[in-house]
Amino acid sequence: AVVAMNRPSPATVVFLDLVRFTSLADIHGDVSAADAADTLARTVRGSLSENMWLVKLLGDGALVIAERPADGLRTAVSVVERLHDGSTGLDVRGGIHFGPVVWRHEDVFGTAVNLSARLAALADSGTLVMTRAVAEHGADLGLDATPLGEQIIRGLRTPVEVFRIDPCRHDEAWVIDPVCGMRLREVDALSPLGRVGFCSTRCQALFRAQPEHEDGAPAES
């Protein structure tokens, strides 16, 4: 157990968020959504290294603390890659920041925690957005950090310089279901066209039922 501290201590805060979780629950049901949350939890736990803690699961998200920025980034990249390379059709996005946190009741608090969650909201599917202290470790993993400049972050008084890392580089062998948003291999999709296709006959039928898609062909994304 982590001992409560009254003074902030430096830590790397990693916030990971399942992409399209609400659509998954709406289209495929609560059991599928719960299965997706379980998959995220197993993947995160299996990616932790020494001096790292899974602080809490948030249904479709996870909050992880690492002592060193390099370890936090390495774990986040591992989670993104494992889900992307798996057969679940799930993707995550994440935000990472190194800064002071306060431990209390085996939970963490502080601006660094809030900022990491805000950075995750800026990330696209399968990518990570982070501050400079974390991004500079991307080269150690053979990954380029793309500067996004200073961003206005809701709740903060001053802009924050942020960077993006795309661990998977999203090759052309994947398509996205336009109904539930699930990502799947093109060879496994129904009626693949361009970058879209269907994960199931249910999603295909729901798509065809939309008046603007009476021809049944998925639109290019």
Secondary structure, 3 states (H helix, E strand, C coil): CCCCCCCCEEEEEEEEEECCHHHHHHHHCHHHHHHHHHHHHHHHHCCCCCCEEEEEECCCEEEEEECCHHHHHHHHHHHHHHHHHCCCCCCEEEEEEEEEEEEECCEEECHHHHHHHHHHHHCCCCCEEEEHHHHCCHHHHCCCCEEEEEECCCCCCCCEEEEEECCCCCCCCEEECCCCCCEEEHHHCEEEECCEEECCHHHHHHHHCCHHHCCCCCCCC
